[in-house]
Every structure is written in C-alpha cells, then in structure tokens.
C-alpha cells in the first residue's frame, strides 16, 4: 500500500502545547495549532507524520496530492441536524424575521406539522435525494460525523422511512451517520388534542419497535409549550431508560419547563435549543 502525501497544506494540528513551547502566542493561527507549508503523511488508515513540505523521505513509492495551501482539519462533527424532510418553510422564516411568533405560525397549521405533511407525502427516493444534497454540502465543509433526527413522520411507517434513509446515507456516503428518534417532536394531526395518547403510542409501540430494528442510537423529545409537557417527556425518557437507550432533549427554547434538569436526571447526552 502506497503512503499518501497531502502536500503544501495548512494543518490544524490542535497541538496548542507545542506552539506555546515555541513561544508562539500571538498568531491567531495558533488557536488551532495551525501550521503552514507542511505535508500530512498517511499510511493505510493512520496518520504517519506531519513534516515540513518536501522533507519526508521514503523508500516506497508515494501518492502525492498537492492541496496548494488549503486547510486540513480533524473531521468536524455536526451533533444536531434534521437532515431528512420534505418541503420547506422559507415563507415561515420570512414571517419570523418580520416578528411573527413561532407559536402563532404553529397555530395556523405551520411549523413542524407542515413539514410532517410534506414528509409523509414524499417518497423515500425523493427524501433520500433531497437529504443527500444537504449531506454533500456539509461534507464539503469538513463534516465527517453527522447526527440526524427523525420527527417529521410521527407514525411508525414514516418514522421508519426517515430512519432507514439516515441509515442508507451512511452506507452510500463516507460520512458517519448517527440516528436519533424524535417521534416526540410534536403532536401529529390525527392525535390533535390528545397528546397523552400519542405519547403512549411512542412508548409502547414506535420506540421499542424501531429500537429492535437497530434504526437509532438515542431518543429525543421536544419538551416545550408547543411540544410536550415535562410529565410527557419523563414518560418517554422512562420508556427509553428501561431499554437502555440514551436520551437527549430539545429544551427551554420558548419557555422554562424544567426539561434540561430532567435530561440531566436521566444522564442525557445533550440539551439543545436552550
């Protein structure tokens, strides 16, 4: 196997100690241990060395890729995305920029449920193609690990569809996909006015069924005044806990319900949207 030399690179080594030892404190590049005019030497799946450009000596024939001063960083992690969905809510975004509250938009049938409708009516092929475009854009920015949530299906069939697409994206593209079950994103139209019944469906059917199919790695809940109450969130977390599933939460975005403290109680992975 040939060594690969990524030549003429600016490299984020993250080695701040080495820079400080050399007395390099003022250069803004040193925030990331940045070095210029260096080569990155790769052997197999390991980084063999980082050396000044042109100083690497080897008896083996090498593949040389001249990056012409471009930046090489460790792979970036995007820890919170909603990659797979149908339609778009650009018009709503314009309304919010003009000061219309999200709660009002949701009451008019907008918000999450408008995307739920578009996702349910989109084919798996179309959803995959749309998500792939978003994934490629993130990969071009250096993202190599990507968390993506369901939550725009809100029934077993369509939550399955979303999670299977997330899984397929990870098989087709060189990005590690981490799937999160967000069935408790909002109350779907068919359960309008009966959120408790929908939470029961998640806990007794959707969550265990999809967990047994190995389609996700953690459970998320939108604990909010336009989402689910603290008691409903706790019920989902308790169901996940019984199966040994890690939890995380969309919490304290619009109101202070205590969701973040509840996630901490369950030793959750993260609290988002705070």
C-alpha positions as CSV (number, residue, x, y, z in Angstrom):
1,X,0.0,0.0,0.0
2,X,1.4,3.4,-1.0
3,X,1.8,6.1,1.5
4,X,-0.2,9.2,0.6
5,X,1.4,12.6,1.0
6,X,-1.0,15.6,1.3
7,X,1.5,18.3,0.2
8,X,1.6,22.0,0.8
9,X,-1.1,22.1,3.4
10,X,-2.2,24.4,6.2
11,X,-2.9,21.9,9.0
12,X,-5.0,22.3,12.2
13,X,-2.9,20.0,14.5
14,X,-4.9,21.1,17.6
15,X,-1.4,20.9,19.3
16,X,-1.5,24.1,21.3
17,X,1.1,22.9,23.8
18,X,3.8,22.6,21.0
19,X,3.1,26.1,19.8
20,X,3.2,27.6,23.3
21,X,6.5,25.8,23.9
22,X,8.0,27.6,20.9
23,X,6.8,30.9,22.3
24,X,4.2,31.4,19.6
25,X,1.4,33.1,21.4
26,X,0.2,36.0,19.3
27,X,-0.5,34.4,15.9
28,X,-4.3,33.8,15.6
29,X,-3.5,30.6,13.7
30,X,-2.2,29.1,17.0
31,X,-5.7,28.9,18.4
32,X,-6.0,25.6,16.5
33,X,-2.3,24.7,16.4
34,X,-2.3,25.7,12.8
35,X,0.9,25.2,10.8
36,X,1.6,26.2,7.2
37,X,3.8,24.7,4.4
38,X,3.5,21.2,5.9
39,X,2.9,17.7,4.5
40,X,0.5,15.2,6.0
41,X,1.7,11.6,5.6
42,X,-1.0,8.9,5.7
43,X,-0.2,5.1,5.7
44,X,-3.3,3.0,5.5
45,X,-5.9,4.4,7.9
46,X,-3.3,6.1,10.1
47,X,-1.5,9.4,10.1
48,X,2.1,8.6,10.0
49,X,3.7,12.0,10.3
50,X,3.4,15.8,9.8
51,X,6.5,17.3,8.4
52,X,7.7,20.4,6.6
53,X,6.8,20.3,3.0
54,X,9.3,18.2,0.9
55,X,11.2,16.8,3.9
56,X,9.6,13.3,4.1
57,X,12.0,10.6,2.8
58,X,10.7,7.1,2.0
59,X,11.9,4.1,0.1
60,X,8.4,3.4,-1.0
61,X,6.6,4.9,-4.0
62,X,4.1,7.5,-2.7
63,X,0.9,9.1,-4.0
64,X,1.3,12.8,-3.8
65,X,-1.7,15.2,-3.6
66,X,-0.9,18.8,-3.7
67,X,-3.5,20.8,-1.8
68,X,-1.9,24.1,-2.7
69,X,-2.2,25.7,0.7
70,X,-5.7,24.6,1.6
71,X,-6.7,23.8,5.1
72,X,-6.7,20.3,6.6
73,X,-8.6,19.8,9.9
74,X,-9.7,16.9,12.0
75,X,-13.1,15.7,10.8
76,X,-15.9,18.0,12.1
77,X,-19.0,16.7,14.0
78,X,-22.4,18.2,13.5
79,X,-24.2,17.0,16.6
80,X,-27.8,18.3,15.8
81,X,-29.4,18.1,12.4
82,X,-32.8,17.4,10.9
83,X,-31.4,16.2,7.6
84,X,-34.3,14.2,6.2
85,X,-37.6,16.1,5.5
86,X,-39.9,17.1,2.7
87,X,-40.9,20.6,1.6
88,X,-39.6,23.8,3.0
89,X,-40.7,26.5,5.4
90,X,-39.0,29.5,3.8
91,X,-42.2,31.6,3.9
92,X,-42.4,30.9,7.7
93,X,-38.8,32.0,8.1
94,X,-39.7,35.3,6.4
95,X,-42.7,35.7,8.8
96,X,-40.5,35.1,11.8
97,X,-38.0,37.7,10.6
98,X,-40.9,40.2,10.5
99,X,-41.7,39.4,14.1
100,X,-44.5,36.8,13.9
101,X,-44.1,34.5,16.8
102,X,-43.4,30.8,16.1
103,X,-46.4,29.8,18.4
104,X,-48.7,31.8,16.1
105,X,-47.4,30.2,13.0
106,X,-47.8,26.8,14.5
107,X,-51.4,27.5,15.5
108,X,-52.2,28.4,11.8
109,X,-51.0,24.9,10.7
110,X,-47.4,25.9,10.1
111,X,-44.4,24.9,12.0
112,X,-43.4,21.3,12.4
113,X,-46.7,19.8,11.2
114,X,-46.4,21.4,7.8
115,X,-43.1,19.6,7.3
116,X,-44.7,16.4,8.7
117,X,-47.3,16.6,5.9
118,X,-44.7,17.2,3.2
119,X,-42.5,14.3,4.6
120,X,-45.3,11.8,4.7
121,X,-46.3,12.5,1.1
122,X,-42.8,12.4,-0.2
123,X,-41.4,9.1,-1.5
124,X,-38.4,7.5,0.1
125,X,-36.4,8.1,-3.1
126,X,-37.2,11.8,-3.1
127,X,-36.4,12.2,0.5
128,X,-33.1,10.4,0.1
129,X,-32.2,12.7,-2.9
130,X,-33.0,15.9,-1.0
131,X,-31.1,14.7,2.1
132,X,-28.1,13.7,0.0
133,X,-27.8,17.2,-1.3
134,X,-27.7,18.6,2.2
135,X,-25.3,15.9,3.3
136,X,-22.9,16.7,0.4
137,X,-22.9,20.4,1.3
138,X,-22.0,19.6,4.9
139,X,-19.3,17.2,3.8
140,X,-17.7,19.9,1.6
141,X,-17.4,22.0,4.8
142,X,-15.4,19.2,6.6
143,X,-18.2,17.3,8.4
144,X,-17.4,13.6,8.8
145,X,-19.8,12.7,11.5
146,X,-23.4,13.8,11.4
147,X,-26.3,13.3,13.9
148,X,-29.7,13.3,12.2
149,X,-33.1,13.1,13.8
150,X,-36.4,11.6,12.7
151,X,-39.5,13.5,13.9
152,X,-41.2,14.5,10.7
153,X,-43.0,11.2,10.3
154,X,-44.8,10.9,13.6
155,X,-46.1,7.5,12.9
156,X,-44.4,4.1,12.7
157,X,-44.4,4.0,8.9
158,X,-43.0,7.4,8.3
159,X,-40.6,7.4,11.3
160,X,-39.2,4.1,9.9
161,X,-38.9,5.7,6.5
162,X,-36.9,8.6,7.8
163,X,-34.6,6.5,9.9
164,X,-33.9,4.0,7.1
165,X,-32.9,6.9,4.8
166,X,-30.5,8.1,7.5
167,X,-29.0,4.6,7.7
168,X,-28.7,4.4,3.9
169,X,-27.0,7.8,3.7
170,X,-24.3,6.4,6.0
171,X,-23.9,3.4,3.7
172,X,-23.7,5.4,0.5
173,X,-21.5,8.4,1.6
174,X,-18.2,8.5,3.5
175,X,-19.8,10.2,6.5
176,X,-20.7,8.5,9.8
177,X,-24.4,8.9,10.4
178,X,-25.8,8.8,14.0
179,X,-29.6,8.5,14.1
180,X,-31.8,9.9,16.8
181,X,-35.5,9.0,17.3
182,X,-37.5,12.2,17.7
183,X,-41.1,10.8,17.4
184,X,-42.0,13.2,20.3
185,X,-41.4,16.2,18.1
186,X,-45.0,17.5,18.1
187,X,-48.5,16.0,18.4
188,X,-49.5,14.8,14.9
189,X,-52.8,15.9,13.3
190,X,-54.5,12.6,13.9
191,X,-53.9,13.0,17.7
192,X,-54.8,16.6,17.9
193,X,-56.0,17.5,21.4
194,X,-54.8,14.1,22.7
195,X,-51.1,14.3,23.2
196,X,-51.1,11.8,26.0
197,X,-52.4,9.1,23.7
198,X,-49.7,9.8,21.2
199,X,-47.0,9.6,23.9
200,X,-48.5,6.2,24.9
201,X,-48.1,5.1,21.3
202,X,-44.5,6.2,21.2
203,X,-43.6,4.4,24.5
204,X,-45.4,1.2,23.8
205,X,-45.0,0.8,20.0
206,X,-42.9,3.2,18.0
207,X,-39.9,3.4,20.3
208,X,-39.5,-0.4,21.1
209,X,-40.3,-1.5,17.5
210,X,-37.7,0.8,15.9
211,X,-35.1,0.1,18.6
212,X,-35.4,-3.6,18.0
213,X,-34.7,-2.9,14.3
214,X,-31.5,-1.1,15.3
215,X,-32.6,2.1,13.5
216,X,-31.5,4.7,16.0
217,X,-29.0,5.3,18.9
218,X,-30.8,7.8,21.2
219,X,-34.2,9.3,22.0
220,X,-35.0,13.0,21.8
221,X,-38.1,14.9,23.0
222,X,-39.3,18.5,22.2
223,X,-40.1,19.5,25.8
224,X,-41.8,22.8,25.2
225,X,-45.2,24.6,25.4
226,X,-45.8,23.9,21.7
227,X,-44.4,20.4,22.1
228,X,-44.7,18.1,25.2
229,X,-45.0,18.7,28.9
230,X,-42.4,17.7,31.5
231,X,-44.6,14.8,32.6
232,X,-44.9,13.5,29.0
233,X,-41.2,13.9,28.4
234,X,-40.4,12.0,31.5
235,X,-42.7,9.2,30.4
236,X,-40.7,8.9,27.1
237,X,-37.4,9.0,28.9
238,X,-38.5,6.3,31.4
239,X,-39.5,4.0,28.5
240,X,-36.1,4.6,26.9
241,X,-34.3,4.1,30.1
242,X,-35.9,0.6,30.6
243,X,-34.4,-0.4,27.2
244,X,-31.0,1.1,28.0
245,X,-31.4,3.8,25.3
246,X,-29.6,7.2,25.9
247,X,-31.7,10.3,25.9
248,X,-31.4,14.0,24.9
249,X,-33.8,16.9,24.8
250,X,-34.9,19.9,22.8
251,X,-35.5,22.1,25.9
252,X,-36.0,25.7,27.1
253,X,-36.3,27.2,23.6
254,X,-39.5,29.1,24.2
255,X,-40.3,28.6,27.9
256,X,-38.7,27.2,31.1
257,X,-40.4,23.9,31.8
258,X,-37.5,22.2,33.5
259,X,-36.6,20.0,30.6
260,X,-32.9,20.5,30.9
261,X,-32.9,19.3,34.5
262,X,-34.9,16.3,33.5
263,X,-32.4,15.3,30.8
264,X,-29.7,15.7,33.4
265,X,-31.6,13.4,35.8
266,X,-31.6,10.7,33.2
267,X,-27.9,11.4,32.5
268,X,-28.7,12.5,29.0
269,X,-26.3,13.1,26.1
270,X,-27.2,16.8,25.5
271,X,-29.8,19.5,25.9
272,X,-30.3,21.6,22.7
273,X,-32.1,24.8,21.7
274,X,-31.6,26.3,25.1
